[in-house]
Structures are given as C-alpha cells and as structure tokens.
Amino acid sequence: MATSKKKEAAQVKYTKEQYIFWYETMQLQRKFEEKAGQLYGQQKIRGFCHLYIGQEACSSGAVSALEKGDKYITAYRDHGHPLVLGTDPKRIMAELYGKVTGTTKGKGGSMHIFDKEVGFVGGHGIVGAQIPMGAGLGFAEKYLNTGKVCICYFGDGATRQGALHEAFNMAMTWKIPTIFVVENNGYAMGTSVERTSNVRELYTLAEAYDMPAEPVDAMDVEIVHEAVGRAAERARKGDGPTFLEFKTYRFRGHSMSDPQKYRTKEEVAEWKQRDPIELIKDRILSQKIATEEELSAIDAKIKVQVEESVTFAEESP
C-alpha cells in the first residue's frame, strides 16, 4: 500500500498551470480540427485538409518543453502546432477558408500555415522537404550563437526520403541543434510501416550517424514533454541533434478524402482507448490537480473561441 501511495505522489510532477496548459491546448486542437472537418464536409474549406485528431500530445508536449524563440517546422498536418504556440485561431481558420485575414493571406491554405511571430516556420507540402530545412534552421541558430533550437517534425512516410539521410549526416557532423521528430502514426498516406521498410523501429535509423535517438509514447503528453526536454538540453549544450520516434495514431484519415480501407475499425477503437486528451484529463481529475468544473469552464471557453474563429473566417474578405 505504501508503495502505491509513493507511486501516486511521484506522478504529480508538474505545476497545476502546466497540466492546465496541456489540457487546454490539446482540447483547443481537437475542437478546432473537428470543426474544420465539419466545415470541409460543407465545402466551406476546399483543397486538401489533414486533421491532427489523436496526435495532439505531439505538439502540446513539445511546446511546453521548449523556449520562446525556438523554431518549429512540420509537414502539411500543421494546424495543431501554431494553435499551441499561440497563433490566433481566427487567423488559422481564415487561412483554411482562403481569406485575406489568414496567416498567409489566404494563399497557403491548410497545408501551409506560417507564423514567424511564434517561431512557426510552416507546414510544408512536399514530403520530407522540411527535414533539410529543419537542419538549416538549426544551423542558423548555431551560426548566430542564439542558444535556440529547432524542432523538425515529419511523418513515417518521409523517413523513406533520401533527404533525411543527408540532413542527419550534416546535422551530426556539424552538431546542429535540431530535434528531428518522426510522428509515426503507422500508415504514411495509407501504407503501413511494415509494408514499406525492413526497419520497424524507426528511431534506430539514427544509429548509422551515431545520433542519440529514442522511441516515445506520444499518446502521453508528459512523456513527450520529458523526451523533448532531454533533446533540447543536449542541443543547447552543443551536443547536436536527437532523433525522436513519436509513436502516435491519427483517429481520422490521412486527409479528408481518405476512405481508410487499410485499417480496421477495431484497430482505431483500440487506439482511442489511449486518447491523449482523456489520459491527461483522467490524471488531472484522479490526482485532484483541477476539478471537473474547472475543466468544463475551459471546454466552454474553447467552444466560444472556435465559433468565433468560424465567424471571423466567414466575414473576412
């Protein structure tokens, strides 16, 4: 009994503010993405649209571990990161609508959100193209001696690109302060990792370059926070890059046009049992970090934020 009490006490590692930040930013991403999916179905949003539902801990846990002034770059599943970093949801929704008030004046759309004010250097549509760019952003921070780092996200499909290996080689040779993150949600566009590679544990790709690497349970925001924190500390000390394999899962299709015939409903249901938002909510409530009423108030605030973002987008030129 004493052991279990000790264990429970050890689990409350962070401040209430930290837990509330995680819950609020993950819930904002979820509700924003659910609304975006609904609007896409109504043809209010056109073109491509890749939702982040299920992967929210990947962004919230990283932002909490990094510092103001660090750089973020990712692929085209890119609505979540700027939301966590503090970009106004109205501007992101306006961008999805193709409106002039959007983050790139409506010219980038869903796949190309940018906000240099918060250090978000974009979503990128070419698979794997952001990997050497992430190395370049890290190189700039090193060259300018800022003490800042870059975190570069890509999907499991992008690990097949030759540019990854070139970037890894340079990053280790020059000890570039970039944290490389593969969000391994299992399927690239719709083909499983097992069918595209002999290497199933993607983090082991870093071994060829003597790059520090580890697998991360990216359904748990605390674990993400800690892994990114360790990588950032190494980078800031001058020890160079780290490769993190975020083991995660998207609850929706690759994009809005994906019929998802490559996976079973049972598999999706099983992963949903480890919904990152429900995990952190249960932790907050069971350890009395906050009350149900406090979380409900956050939910209500987010609902208003999302509705206001839609109104703003609808009314923008």
C-alpha positions in Angstrom: 0.0 0.0 0.0 2.8 2.4 0.9 4.4 1.7 -2.5 1.3 2.6 -4.4 0.9 5.9 -2.4 4.5 6.7 -3.2 3.9 6.0 -6.8 0.8 8.2 -6.9 2.7 11.1 -5.3 5.5 10.7 -7.8 3.1 11.0 -10.7 2.2 14.7 -9.9 5.5 16.0 -11.4 4.4 19.4 -12.6 2.5 22.5 -11.6 -1.2 22.9 -12.0 -0.5 25.6 -14.7 1.4 23.0 -16.7 -1.3 20.4 -16.6 -3.9 23.0 -17.5 -1.8 24.2 -20.4 -1.6 20.6 -21.7 -5.3 20.0 -21.3 -6.4 23.4 -22.8 -4.0 23.3 -25.8 -4.8 19.7 -26.7 -8.6 20.3 -26.3 -8.3 23.5 -28.5 -6.6 21.5 -31.2 -9.2 18.7 -31.0 -12.2 21.1 -31.2 -10.7 23.2 -33.9 -9.9 20.2 -36.0 -13.4 18.7 -35.5 -14.9 22.0 -36.7 -12.5 22.1 -39.7 -13.6 18.6 -40.7 -17.3 19.6 -40.4 -16.7 22.8 -42.5 -14.8 20.8 -45.1 -17.9 18.5 -45.4 -20.0 21.6 -46.0 -17.5 22.7 -48.7 -16.6 25.9 -46.8 -13.0 24.7 -46.8 -11.6 23.5 -50.1 -8.5 21.7 -51.3 -6.5 19.4 -49.0 -7.2 19.2 -45.3 -5.2 16.9 -43.0 -6.5 16.7 -39.4 -4.4 16.3 -36.3 -7.0 14.5 -34.2 -5.3 11.9 -32.0 -1.8 13.4 -32.3 -2.3 16.5 -30.1 0.2 15.4 -27.4 3.0 15.6 -30.0 2.6 19.4 -30.3 1.5 20.3 -26.7 4.2 18.3 -25.0 7.0 19.7 -27.2 5.9 23.4 -26.9 5.9 23.1 -23.1 9.4 21.7 -23.1 10.9 24.3 -25.4 11.6 28.1 -25.1 10.3 31.2 -26.7 12.4 31.9 -29.7 12.9 28.2 -30.7 11.8 27.3 -34.2 9.2 24.8 -35.3 8.7 23.2 -38.7 6.5 20.4 -39.9 4.7 18.8 -42.8 1.2 19.6 -44.1 -0.7 18.2 -41.0 0.0 21.6 -39.5 -3.0 23.3 -37.8 -2.1 22.0 -34.3 1.4 23.4 -33.7 0.5 27.1 -34.3 -2.6 26.7 -32.1 -0.4 25.5 -29.2 2.2 28.2 -29.9 -0.4 30.9 -29.5 -1.4 31.9 -33.1 -4.9 33.3 -33.1 -7.4 30.5 -34.1 -9.2 33.2 -36.1 -6.2 33.6 -38.4 -5.8 29.9 -38.9 -9.4 29.3 -39.7 -9.4 32.3 -42.1 -6.4 30.7 -43.8 -8.3 27.4 -44.3 -11.1 29.5 -45.9 -8.6 31.2 -48.2 -9.3 34.6 -46.8 -7.0 37.6 -46.8 -7.0 37.8 -42.9 -5.4 34.3 -42.8 -1.8 33.5 -41.6 -0.5 33.7 -45.2 -3.3 36.0 -46.5 -5.3 33.0 -47.8 -2.6 31.9 -50.2 -1.2 28.9 -48.4 -4.4 27.2 -47.2 -4.5 24.2 -44.8 -1.1 22.8 -45.8 1.0 26.0 -45.5 0.3 27.7 -42.2 3.1 30.1 -41.2 3.6 32.4 -38.2 7.0 33.8 -37.7 5.9 35.8 -34.6 5.6 32.5 -32.7 8.5 30.7 -34.4 6.4 28.5 -36.6 8.2 28.2 -39.9 5.5 26.5 -41.6 3.7 23.4 -42.8 5.3 22.0 -46.0 3.5 20.1 -48.7 6.5 18.2 -50.3 7.0 15.0 -48.3 10.3 15.2 -46.4 11.3 18.7 -47.8 11.1 20.2 -44.3 13.8 17.8 -42.9 16.8 19.5 -44.6 15.1 22.8 -43.9 14.9 21.9 -40.2 18.6 21.2 -40.3 19.2 24.6 -41.9 17.1 26.4 -39.3 19.1 24.7 -36.6 22.4 25.6 -38.4 21.3 29.3 -38.4 20.7 29.3 -34.7 24.2 27.7 -34.1 25.9 30.1 -36.6 24.2 33.1 -34.9 25.0 31.7 -31.5 21.5 32.3 -30.2 21.3 29.3 -27.9 18.0 28.4 -29.5 17.0 25.1 -31.1 14.8 23.9 -34.0 12.3 21.1 -33.7 11.5 19.4 -37.1 8.5 17.1 -37.5 7.8 14.7 -40.3 5.7 11.6 -40.8 6.7 7.9 -41.0 6.4 8.1 -44.8 9.0 10.8 -45.0 11.7 8.6 -43.4 12.0 6.9 -46.8 13.3 10.2 -48.4 17.0 10.4 -49.2 17.0 14.0 -47.9 16.6 12.6 -44.3 19.9 10.8 -44.5 21.7 13.8 -46.0 20.3 16.0 -43.3 21.2 13.6 -40.5 24.7 13.3 -41.7 25.3 17.0 -41.8 23.5 17.6 -38.5 25.7 15.2 -36.7 28.9 16.3 -38.5 28.2 19.9 -37.5 26.4 19.3 -34.2 23.4 21.2 -35.4 20.8 21.9 -32.6 17.8 20.4 -34.4 15.5 17.9 -32.8 14.2 15.6 -35.5 10.8 14.0 -34.8 9.1 11.3 -36.8 5.4 11.2 -35.9 4.9 7.5 -36.6 1.1 7.1 -36.8 1.7 3.8 -38.6 0.4 4.4 -42.1 2.0 7.3 -44.1 -0.8 8.1 -46.5 -2.3 4.6 -46.3 0.5 2.1 -46.5 1.7 0.6 -43.2 5.3 0.9 -42.0 5.6 -2.9 -42.2 5.0 -2.8 -45.9 7.5 -0.1 -46.7 10.5 -0.8 -44.6 12.5 -3.6 -43.1 13.2 -1.3 -40.2 10.1 -1.2 -38.0 11.6 0.7 -35.1 12.2 4.0 -36.9 14.3 5.6 -34.2 17.1 3.1 -35.0 17.7 4.8 -38.3 19.8 7.3 -36.3 22.3 4.6 -35.3 24.1 5.0 -38.7 25.0 8.5 -37.7 25.7 7.9 -34.0 22.8 10.3 -33.4 21.1 10.0 -30.0 17.6 8.5 -30.5 14.7 7.1 -28.6 11.1 5.8 -29.0 8.5 8.0 -27.3 4.9 7.1 -26.2 3.4 10.1 -27.9 -0.1 9.5 -26.6 1.1 10.7 -23.2 1.9 14.4 -23.2 4.1 14.2 -20.1 6.3 11.6 -21.8 6.6 13.8 -24.9 7.5 16.8 -22.7 10.3 14.9 -21.0 11.8 13.4 -24.2 11.8 16.8 -26.0 13.3 18.4 -22.8 16.2 16.0 -22.8 16.8 16.5 -26.5 16.7 20.3 -26.1 19.2 20.2 -23.2 21.6 18.2 -25.4 21.2 20.6 -28.3 21.7 23.8 -26.2 24.9 22.3 -24.6 26.3 21.9 -28.1 25.9 18.2 -28.4 23.9 18.4 -31.6 20.7 16.7 -32.8 18.4 14.0 -31.5 16.0 11.7 -33.3 12.7 11.0 -31.5 10.2 8.5 -32.8 6.8 9.7 -31.5 4.6 6.6 -31.5 1.2 8.1 -32.1 -2.0 7.5 -34.1 -4.4 9.6 -36.2 -8.0 8.9 -35.4 -9.2 10.3 -38.7 -8.0 9.5 -42.3 -4.8 10.8 -43.9 -6.8 13.6 -45.4 -10.5 14.3 -45.7 -10.7 12.2 -48.9 -9.2 9.1 -47.3 -11.7 6.1 -47.1 -9.4 4.4 -44.6 -9.8 0.9 -46.0 -6.3 -0.1 -45.0 -7.1 -0.4 -41.3 -9.9 -1.9 -39.2 -12.5 -0.1 -37.0 -11.4 -2.3 -34.2 -7.8 -1.1 -34.5 -8.9 2.6 -34.4 -11.2 1.8 -31.4 -8.3 0.2 -29.6 -6.1 3.3 -30.1 -8.9 5.6 -28.9 -8.7 3.9 -25.5 -5.4 5.8 -25.2 -6.8 9.2 -26.4 -4.2 11.7 -25.2 -6.8 14.2 -24.0 -8.6 11.6 -22.0 -5.3 10.4 -20.5 -4.4 13.8 -19.2 -7.9 14.6 -18.1 -8.1 11.4 -16.0 -4.7 12.3 -14.5 -5.8 15.8 -13.6 -9.0 14.6 -12.0 -7.7 11.5 -10.3 -4.9 13.4 -8.7 -7.1 16.4 -7.8 -4.9 18.8 -9.8 -8.1 20.5 -11.0 -11.9 19.9 -10.7 -14.4 18.8 -13.3 -15.9 22.3 -13.1 -12.6 23.9 -14.0 -12.1 21.7 -17.0 -15.7 22.3 -18.1 -15.1 26.0 -18.0 -12.0 25.5 -20.2 -14.2 23.5 -22.6 -16.8 26.2 -22.7 -14.1 28.9 -23.4 -12.7 26.8 -26.3 -16.1 26.3 -27.8 -16.5 30.1 -28.0 -13.0 30.5 -29.4 -13.7 28.0 -32.2 -17.1 29.5 -33.0 -15.6 33.0 -33.1 -12.9 31.8 -35.5 -15.6 30.5 -37.9 -17.5 33.8 -37.7 -14.3 35.7 -38.4 -13.4 33.5 -41.4 -16.9 33.7 -42.8 -17.0 37.5 -42.6 -13.4 38.1 -43.8 -12.8 39.3 -47.4 
